[in-house]
C-alpha cells in the first residue's frame, strides 16, 4: 500500500524543470478532497440547518408538528423559546422549539375543533 503512495508524493529529481508545476500537482489532490467535502458534506448540512431555522421561526398556532421524539400534536401557543403542543383533548405539553422536527399542514377539521374549544373555554 505504501509503495503506491510514496512515489506519488515524492518530488521530481530533475533540477529546475517543473518546479512550480510539481508543487501544484502535489497540492491538487488535497484541493480536490477539500472541494469534494465542501460540496458533499458541508454545503448540504448548512442548507438543511438554514431550512430548519426558517421552519422553527415560522411556527404558528394551529400547525401540526412532529417532535424529535416522534410525538404528533398541534401547536396551541408559541413562546419565545418554547411551544405548547396539544396532544390529546386535555393534554398539552411544552417543548423547546428545537425539539420540533417537522411541520405538516393541519386539516380543516382539526383547526375547527381547536377554534370551538377556544370559544367554549373563553365563555366559561
Secondary structure, 3 states (H helix, E strand, C coil): CHHHHHHHHCCCCCCCCCHHHHHHHHHHHHHHHHHHHHHHHHHHHHHHHHHHHHHHHCCCCCCEEEECCCCEEEEEEECCCEEEEEEECCEEEEEEHHHEEEEECCCHHHHHHHHHHHHHHHHC
